[in-house]
Amino acid sequence: MKHLEDKRIFFLVCVNAALFVPVVVLDAVKAAASVTPAQGRLCDILKYAAIASCLLICIFAWARARKPGAPQGEAPDPLFRAARIQTIVFCLTLAADFFLLFTPFAEAGLFIFFGAHMAALIRYKPKWAIPVGIFAAAAFCAALIAAPRLFRMDAPFSLFLAACSCYVVLIASVTASALFAKQPRANALCSRLGMLLFLACDVNVAIFNAGEPGHPPHTAAIVLMWLFYLPAQTLLALSACKWYTKAL
């Protein structure tokens, strides 16, 4: 049976599992249009606490990744690099989610996520980073130029569409890189499932933003976004952790 080496990480996973239940319940209440402002703020705080927990998981994994007692100058565990980069990813994610949850500046959160996804891409497939970055920048510029001319969009919405185009390139590239990256079996499973759930979350984010309030797809997306997002981020944090096999 596979176990996490660091019991602090196991505790934080339990914390996220405990936070998952009230988050989903409060989002369901929100979807039913019966949430109070206090309940909505509590839900956002719980969500942010769960992402902070994911950051702590990565920090503990990073500290744990060096072999105990290894001589000075010896190469660190291969997961040392993964945990270090994943810590950077979650620092950026925490900043992005702050804007998305607690401020009206959602666009700032979206742009910070660009950096988080580029860091994740460097973790999984470093050679993809420059080509994907160029392609994402090209998608951004193309959408920014085409939107006002072809669709008669104003400047703010054109910028939003351009940012979304860039984001789609990045999230798709990170998902593909996680699927093909060489990792230990447990870490690969966490990375792949985590990114697929992240992708499912973003599909529901798109449905939420494009849908008509009160319609079933929009209502369902309110719940499904974090139903997918919180497990996705927890799995991505665990993907940088050290696992071991213990005989029963």
Rosetta blueprint (number, residue, H / E / L):
1 M L
2 K E
3 H E
4 L E
5 E L
6 D L
7 K H
8 R H
9 I H
10 F H
11 F H
12 L H
13 V H
14 C H
15 V H
16 N H
17 A H
18 A H
19 L H
20 F H
21 V H
22 P H
23 V H
24 V H
25 V H
26 L H
27 D H
28 A H
29 V H
30 K H
31 A H
32 A L
33 A L
34 S L
35 V L
36 T L
37 P H
38 A H
39 Q H
40 G H
41 R H
42 L H
43 C H
44 D H
45 I H
46 L H
47 K H
48 Y H
49 A H
50 A H
51 I H
52 A H
53 S H
54 C H
55 L H
56 L H
57 I H
58 C H
59 I H
60 F H
61 A H
62 W H
63 A H
64 R H
65 A L
66 R L
67 K L
68 P L
69 G L
70 A L
71 P L
72 Q L
73 G L
74 E L
75 A L
76 P L
77 D L
78 P H
79 L H
80 F H
81 R H
82 A H
83 A H
84 R H
85 I H
86 Q H
87 T H
88 I H
89 V H
90 F H
91 C H
92 L H
93 T H
94 L H
95 A H
96 A H
97 D H
98 F H
99 F H
100 L H
101 L H
102 F H
103 T L
104 P L
105 F L
106 A H
107 E H
108 A H
109 G H
110 L H
111 F H
112 I H
113 F H
114 F H
115 G H
116 A H
117 H H
118 M H
119 A H
120 A H
121 L H
122 I H
123 R H
124 Y H
125 K L
126 P H
127 K H
128 W H
129 A H
130 I H
131 P H
132 V H
133 G H
134 I H
135 F H
136 A H
137 A H
138 A H
139 A H
140 F H
141 C H
142 A H
143 A H
144 L H
145 I H
146 A H
147 A H
148 P H
149 R H
150 L H
151 F L
152 R L
153 M L
154 D L
155 A H
156 P H
157 F H
158 S H
159 L H
160 F H
161 L H
162 A H
163 A H
164 C H
165 S H
166 C H
167 Y H
168 V H
169 V H
170 L H
171 I H
172 A H
173 S H
174 V H
175 T H
176 A H
177 S H
178 A H
179 L H
180 F H
181 A L
182 K L
183 Q L
184 P L
185 R H
186 A H
187 N H
188 A H
189 L H
190 C H
191 S H
192 R H
193 L H
194 G H
195 M H
196 L H
197 L H
198 F H
199 L H
200 A H
201 C H
202 D H
203 V H
204 N H
205 V H
206 A H
207 I H
208 F H
209 N H
210 A H
211 G L
212 E L
213 P L
214 G L
215 H L
216 P H
217 P H
218 H H
219 T H
220 A H
221 A H
222 I H
223 V H
224 L H
225 M H
226 W H
227 L H
228 F H
229 Y H
230 L H
231 P H
232 A H
233 Q H
234 T H
235 L H
236 L H
237 A H
238 L H
239 S L
240 A L
241 C L
242 K L
243 W E
244 Y E
245 T E
246 K L
247 A L
248 L L
